[in-house]
Structures are given as structure tokens and as C-alpha cells.
Amino acid sequence: MLIIRKEAEEDIKTTYEWYEEQRINLGVAFVEEVESKLEEIEEHPDLYMKIISDVRRALCKRFPYSIYFIHKNTDVIVIAVLHQRRSPAVWQVRKNAEQGA
């Protein structure tokens, strides 16, 4: 089951809004790409390499964003959708919070 944490949903929403301000429908294209990648992740989570501990990363193709997730049993938990130049500390804090949950 795909579980998108509240923080990751906010990442997507904020990025959508930013891209829409840049050009009409660019935010829509971003969301479509993320949704497509999320489907791939849900179907084949183990195709994506672990980057630290149990956190895996999937790269978007058109947009410079990474999707960080944890594959636990039958669940895929998305903890962040962040620009690739963003500090790793952001998703690492979320990872720690997820493990404490």
C-alpha cells in the first residue's frame, strides 16, 4: 500500500504552486510526473537503491526532484518529495520521525 506522509503531500503542493507561477500547466506536469513515478515505486519499490539505512530514492526525469521513501513489509511510505539540491537533513529528520512512529 502506498502511504504519502503529510509532509510529502505538502512538498508536492508547494512545488506545484511554484511551477504554476512560473508557467501555466507546468505545475500540472510536475504532479503528473510525480504521480507516474509513485505508481512505479508502488509496483516495484525494490528497484530503487537504498541511500541511507532503509530510505530509498527515486529520481524524477523532467524535474530535478527526488522522492524519498521507505519500503516496510507491504507498505511504501513516502517521506519527502524534494528538489535534488535541497539539504538531505530535511528528509533525514522525517526518516527519524517515521522510525519513531
WOKASUL-V346436 format. One record per helix or strand of 3 or more residues. SS is the DSSP state (~ for helix, > for strand). FROM is the first residue (numbers start at 1). TO is the last residue. If there is no record, write none. Layout:
ss: <SS;SS>
from: <FROM;FROM>
to: <TO;TO>
This chain:
ss: <>;~;~;~;>;>;>;>;~>
from: <2;6;26;45;50;55;65;75;89>
to: <4;22;43;47;52;59;72;83;100>
